[in-house]
């Protein structure tokens, strides 16, 4: 199946750049210095909490790598413009997709599917919801990636592959050859190739993949950067489709991971609810313990309570990673113990114990653990 535009020219439909990258200034500075010094590893893993902008950061890094100017990324040259529109022929962006109907799709089918999917993302300024549970990175996509990796760059001196949500790579029976080829590619990419994986769940990646990439942690975004993100006209237009919340409320719900705001109202409410539980527990506001527990009944069905617990695991996991980054072993151990308490609470939801009672017990455990 052929695409409807020339392979090495920008699509006439991609006339609006994706939203700017907000935050991560210190990390960007370090990555740009590595690119300039030609010390950037050829295979990278950007990992961090869901919603912190790992794939957008990867696109920025691709722009830095592909820009030919000394002050890369200059943002003005042809390469920078093409990357900002996601039309650069040497930029290949891969992310979870529904399985194609053909059980063994060829290279062109895969490429056309990603062309359409990328067009959909770009038409919404690069703002998109997390992949559904049925979406993955299937073996045909890996074969396509490996095939394109051996081709010469089309426009500049290098080519960049971004594999978003890399933990969604789906192993398939009889696909050993493709898997081995991908591992070899990670270990020894062509001299003109950079491969950037991103993952919110690096522990879910195969050890054989993790051992072949240089891991770079992407931290939470500063409150100032989140505020700039939610005030971006394109972002505001997208978020307003699901509700007219104030900028301040959106910054609070994002909790340092603005991509969470794109997950839908239910996920946003779960994150806000989880954040309130942590705030009450860490502030040891005992008078509010029962109040926050009782609110679980009004919050909604048991399924929504499960989302709150999942959000709690995510937020506490980030606290653990931050503490480890600061080399604060005591705080890291406390946050890790708090995660165990939430996981126990998740187990209790499988019984007939009410969400209010589970929360009442949980918030008291968090208060004693995170004090």
C-alpha positions as CSV (number, residue, x, y, z in Angstrom):
1,X,0.0,0.0,0.0
2,X,1.5,3.3,-1.0
3,X,1.4,6.6,0.8
4,X,-0.2,9.6,-0.8
5,X,2.8,12.0,-0.6
6,X,6.4,11.9,-1.7
7,X,8.6,9.9,0.7
8,X,11.3,12.5,1.2
9,X,9.2,15.7,1.2
10,X,7.0,17.2,4.0
11,X,3.4,16.2,3.8
12,X,1.1,19.1,2.6
13,X,-1.2,18.2,5.5
14,X,1.5,18.7,8.2
15,X,1.5,22.5,8.3
16,X,1.3,23.0,12.1
17,X,4.2,22.2,14.4
18,X,3.6,20.2,17.5
19,X,3.4,22.0,20.9
20,X,6.7,23.2,22.4
21,X,8.6,21.1,25.0
22,X,8.1,22.7,28.4
23,X,10.5,22.0,31.3
24,X,13.4,19.6,31.6
25,X,15.9,22.5,31.0
26,X,18.7,20.9,33.0
27,X,18.3,17.5,31.3
28,X,18.1,19.2,27.9
29,X,21.3,21.0,28.6
30,X,23.2,17.8,29.5
31,X,21.8,16.0,26.4
32,X,22.6,18.9,24.1
33,X,26.2,19.0,25.5
34,X,26.5,15.2,24.8
35,X,25.3,15.7,21.2
36,X,27.7,18.6,20.7
37,X,30.7,16.6,22.1
38,X,29.6,13.5,20.1
39,X,29.4,11.4,23.3
40,X,25.7,10.7,23.3
41,X,25.1,6.9,23.4
42,X,23.8,5.4,20.3
43,X,21.0,3.6,22.1
44,X,19.2,5.4,24.9
45,X,16.3,4.7,27.3
46,X,14.4,7.8,28.5
47,X,12.4,6.5,31.5
48,X,10.2,8.3,34.1
49,X,6.6,8.6,35.3
50,X,3.8,8.5,32.8
51,X,3.0,11.9,31.4
52,X,6.3,13.7,32.1
53,X,6.9,14.2,28.3
54,X,9.4,11.5,27.5
55,X,8.4,11.1,23.8
56,X,8.2,14.9,23.4
57,X,11.7,15.1,24.9
58,X,12.8,12.4,22.5
59,X,11.5,14.4,19.6
60,X,13.5,17.4,20.9
61,X,16.6,15.3,21.1
62,X,16.0,14.1,17.6
63,X,15.8,17.7,16.5
64,X,19.1,18.4,18.2
65,X,20.8,15.4,16.6
66,X,19.5,16.2,13.1
67,X,20.1,20.0,13.2
68,X,23.2,20.9,11.2
69,X,23.8,24.2,13.0
70,X,26.4,24.7,15.7
71,X,23.8,25.9,18.3
72,X,21.6,22.8,17.8
73,X,18.6,22.8,17.9
74,X,18.5,26.1,16.2
75,X,14.7,25.8,15.5
76,X,15.0,27.6,12.2
77,X,16.8,25.4,9.7
78,X,15.0,23.0,7.4
79,X,15.8,20.0,9.6
80,X,14.5,21.6,12.7
81,X,11.3,22.7,10.9
82,X,10.7,19.2,9.5
83,X,11.2,17.6,13.0
84,X,8.8,20.1,14.6
85,X,6.2,19.1,12.0
86,X,7.3,15.4,12.4
87,X,7.9,15.2,8.6
88,X,11.7,14.7,8.6
89,X,12.5,11.7,6.4
90,X,15.3,10.6,8.8
91,X,13.1,10.7,11.9
92,X,11.1,7.5,12.6
93,X,8.6,7.6,15.4
94,X,7.2,4.3,16.5
95,X,4.6,3.8,19.2
96,X,1.9,1.3,20.2
97,X,-0.7,0.6,17.5
98,X,-3.6,-1.8,17.1
99,X,-2.6,-5.0,15.4
100,X,-3.0,-4.9,11.6
101,X,-5.6,-7.2,10.2
102,X,-3.1,-8.9,8.0
103,X,-1.4,-11.6,10.1
104,X,1.9,-10.9,8.3
105,X,1.8,-7.3,7.0
106,X,4.6,-6.1,4.7
107,X,6.9,-3.1,5.2
108,X,4.7,-0.8,3.2
109,X,1.5,-1.6,5.2
110,X,3.4,-0.9,8.4
111,X,4.8,2.4,7.1
112,X,1.4,3.5,5.8
113,X,-0.2,2.7,9.2
114,X,2.3,4.8,11.0
115,X,2.0,7.6,8.5
116,X,-1.7,7.8,9.2
117,X,-1.2,7.5,13.0
118,X,1.5,10.2,13.0
119,X,-0.7,12.4,11.0
120,X,-3.5,12.0,13.6
121,X,-1.1,12.9,16.4
122,X,0.4,15.9,14.6
123,X,-3.1,17.2,13.6
124,X,-3.8,17.5,17.3
125,X,-0.5,19.4,17.9
126,X,1.3,16.3,19.2
127,X,-1.2,15.9,22.0
128,X,-2.5,12.4,22.5
129,X,-4.0,10.0,25.1
130,X,-2.1,7.0,26.4
131,X,-2.4,3.8,24.3
132,X,-5.2,1.5,25.0
133,X,-4.7,-1.9,26.4
134,X,-5.1,-3.6,23.0
135,X,-2.3,-1.5,21.4
136,X,1.2,-2.7,21.1
137,X,4.4,-2.7,19.1
138,X,4.2,-5.8,17.1
139,X,6.8,-7.9,15.4
140,X,6.0,-6.5,11.9
141,X,6.9,-3.0,13.3
142,X,10.2,-4.3,14.7
143,X,11.0,-5.9,11.3
144,X,10.2,-2.5,9.6
145,X,12.4,-0.7,12.1
146,X,15.4,-3.1,11.6
147,X,15.0,-2.8,7.8
148,X,15.0,1.0,7.8
149,X,17.9,1.2,10.2
150,X,20.3,-0.2,7.6
151,X,19.2,2.4,5.0
152,X,21.3,5.5,4.4
153,X,19.9,8.8,5.7
154,X,17.7,10.6,3.2
155,X,18.4,14.2,4.1
156,X,21.2,14.7,6.5
157,X,24.1,12.8,8.0
158,X,22.1,10.8,10.6
159,X,18.8,9.1,11.3
160,X,16.9,8.8,14.5
161,X,14.4,6.1,15.7
162,X,12.1,6.9,18.6
163,X,10.3,3.9,20.1
164,X,7.6,5.3,22.5
165,X,6.1,3.2,25.3
166,X,8.8,0.6,24.5
167,X,7.4,-1.7,27.3
168,X,4.5,-2.4,24.9
169,X,6.8,-4.4,22.5
170,X,4.8,-7.7,22.1
171,X,6.7,-11.0,21.9
172,X,5.2,-13.4,19.4
173,X,5.8,-17.0,18.8
174,X,8.2,-17.6,15.9
175,X,9.5,-14.1,16.0
176,X,12.9,-14.9,17.4
177,X,14.7,-13.7,14.3
178,X,13.2,-10.3,14.5
179,X,13.8,-10.0,18.3
180,X,17.4,-11.0,17.9
181,X,17.9,-8.6,15.0
182,X,16.5,-5.8,17.2
183,X,18.8,-6.7,20.1
184,X,21.8,-6.7,17.8
185,X,20.6,-3.3,16.4
186,X,20.5,-1.9,20.0
187,X,23.9,-3.2,20.8
188,X,25.6,-2.1,17.6
189,X,23.5,0.4,15.7
190,X,24.9,1.7,12.3
191,X,27.3,4.6,12.8
192,X,24.7,7.0,11.5
193,X,21.9,5.9,13.7
194,X,20.5,6.9,17.1
195,X,17.8,4.8,18.8
196,X,15.8,6.4,21.6
197,X,13.4,4.2,23.7
198,X,11.0,5.7,26.1
199,X,9.2,3.9,28.9
200,X,7.1,4.7,31.9
201,X,7.6,1.1,33.1
202,X,11.3,0.3,32.5
203,X,11.0,-2.8,34.8
204,X,8.6,-4.3,32.2
205,X,11.3,-4.2,29.5
206,X,13.2,-7.4,28.8
207,X,16.5,-7.5,30.6
208,X,18.2,-8.2,27.3
209,X,16.9,-4.8,26.1
210,X,17.7,-2.9,29.3
211,X,21.3,-4.2,29.2
212,X,21.9,-2.7,25.8
213,X,20.7,0.9,26.3
214,X,22.0,3.8,28.4
215,X,19.2,4.7,30.8
216,X,18.4,8.4,31.4
217,X,15.8,9.3,34.0
218,X,13.3,12.0,33.1
219,X,12.1,13.7,36.3
220,X,8.8,15.4,37.0
221,X,8.2,18.8,35.4
222,X,8.4,21.9,37.5
223,X,5.1,23.7,38.4
224,X,6.2,26.7,36.3
225,X,6.6,24.5,33.3
226,X,3.3,22.7,33.8
227,X,1.6,26.0,34.1
228,X,3.2,27.2,30.8
229,X,2.0,23.9,29.2
230,X,-1.6,24.2,30.3
231,X,-1.7,27.8,29.2
232,X,-0.5,27.0,25.7
233,X,-3.4,27.8,23.3
234,X,-3.3,24.4,21.6
235,X,-3.2,22.5,24.9
236,X,-6.0,24.6,26.3
237,X,-8.1,24.0,23.3
238,X,-7.6,20.2,23.6
239,X,-8.2,20.1,27.3
240,X,-11.3,22.3,27.1
241,X,-13.0,19.5,25.1
242,X,-13.2,17.4,28.2
243,X,-14.0,20.1,30.7
244,X,-13.5,23.8,31.6
245,X,-11.2,23.5,34.6
246,X,-9.0,26.4,35.6
247,X,-5.3,26.5,34.9
248,X,-4.5,26.2,38.6
249,X,-6.7,23.1,38.9
250,X,-5.0,21.5,35.9
251,X,-1.5,22.2,37.3
252,X,-2.6,20.6,40.6
253,X,-4.0,17.5,38.9
254,X,-0.9,17.1,36.6
255,X,1.3,16.8,39.7
256,X,4.4,17.4,37.6
257,X,3.3,15.1,34.7
258,X,1.3,17.2,32.3
259,X,0.6,14.3,30.0
260,X,-1.7,12.9,32.6
261,X,-4.1,15.7,31.7
262,X,-4.6,14.0,28.3
263,X,-5.7,10.7,29.8
264,X,-9.3,11.7,30.2
265,X,-11.4,13.0,33.0
266,X,-11.5,9.7,35.0
267,X,-7.7,9.4,35.1
268,X,-7.3,13.1,36.0
269,X,-9.8,12.8,38.9
270,X,-8.0,9.6,40.1
271,X,-4.7,11.5,40.1
272,X,-6.2,14.4,42.0
273,X,-7.8,12.1,44.5
274,X,-4.5,10.2,45.0
275,X,-2.7,13.4,45.5
276,X,-5.1,14.5,48.2
277,X,-4.7,11.3,50.1
278,X,-0.9,11.8,50.1
279,X,-1.3,15.4,51.2
280,X,-3.5,14.5,54.1
281,X,-1.3,11.6,55.1
282,X,2.0,13.5,54.9
283,X,0.6,16.6,56.6
284,X,-0.7,14.2,59.3
285,X,-4.0,16.0,59.3
286,X,-5.8,13.4,61.4
287,X,-9.0,15.4,61.4
288,X,-9.2,14.8,57.7
289,X,-8.4,11.1,57.7
290,X,-12.1,10.0,57.9
291,X,-13.1,12.8,55.5
292,X,-10.8,11.6,52.8
293,X,-11.8,8.0,53.4
294,X,-15.6,8.8,53.2
295,X,-15.1,10.7,50.0
296,X,-14.2,7.4,48.2
297,X,-17.9,6.5,48.3
298,X,-18.9,9.7,46.5
299,X,-16.0,9.5,44.2
300,X,-17.7,6.7,42.2
301,X,-17.7,3.0,41.6
302,X,-15.2,0.5,42.7
303,X,-13.5,0.7,39.3
304,X,-12.8,4.4,39.9
305,X,-11.4,3.6,43.3
306,X,-9.0,1.1,41.6
307,X,-7.8,4.0,39.4
308,X,-7.1,6.1,42.5
309,X,-5.0,3.3,43.9
310,X,-3.1,2.9,40.6
311,X,-2.5,6.7,40.7
312,X,-1.2,6.4,44.2
313,X,1.3,3.7,43.2
314,X,2.5,6.0,40.4
315,X,2.9,9.1,42.6
316,X,4.6,7.2,45.4
317,X,6.9,5.5,42.9
318,X,7.9,8.9,41.7
319,X,8.7,9.9,45.3
320,X,10.9,6.8,45.6
321,X,12.8,7.7,42.4
322,X,13.2,11.3,43.5
323,X,14.6,10.2,46.9
324,X,17.0,7.8,45.3
325,X,18.1,10.5,42.9
326,X,18.8,12.8,46.0
327,X,20.6,9.8,47.6
328,X,18.1,10.0,50.5
329,X,17.9,6.3,51.5
330,X,15.5,6.9,54.4
331,X,12.9,8.7,52.3
332,X,13.3,6.2,49.5
333,X,12.7,3.3,51.9
334,X,9.6,5.1,53.4
335,X,8.1,5.7,49.9
336,X,8.8,2.1,48.9
337,X,7.0,0.8,52.0
338,X,4.1,3.1,51.2
339,X,3.9,1.6,47.8
340,X,3.6,-1.9,49.4
341,X,0.8,-0.6,51.6
342,X,-1.1,0.6,48.5
343,X,-0.5,-2.7,46.7
344,X,-2.0,-4.5,49.8
345,X,-5.0,-2.1,49.5
346,X,-5.4,-3.1,45.9
347,X,-5.6,-6.7,46.9
348,X,-8.3,-5.8,49.4
349,X,-10.4,-4.3,46.7
350,X,-10.9,-7.8,45.3
351,X,-12.9,-8.6,48.5
352,X,-16.1,-7.1,49.7
353,X,-14.3,-4.6,51.9
354,X,-15.7,-1.1,51.2
355,X,-13.4,1.5,49.6
356,X,-14.0,3.8,52.6
357,X,-12.7,1.3,55.1
358,X,-9.7,0.4,52.8
359,X,-8.8,4.1,52.5
360,X,-9.2,4.7,56.2
361,X,-6.7,2.0,57.0
362,X,-4.4,3.1,54.1
363,X,-4.2,6.8,54.9
364,X,-3.2,5.9,58.5
365,X,-0.5,3.6,57.3
366,X,0.8,6.2,54.9
367,X,0.8,8.8,57.7
368,X,3.0,6.6,59.9
369,X,5.2,5.6,57.0
370,X,5.8,8.9,55.3
371,X,6.1,11.0,58.4
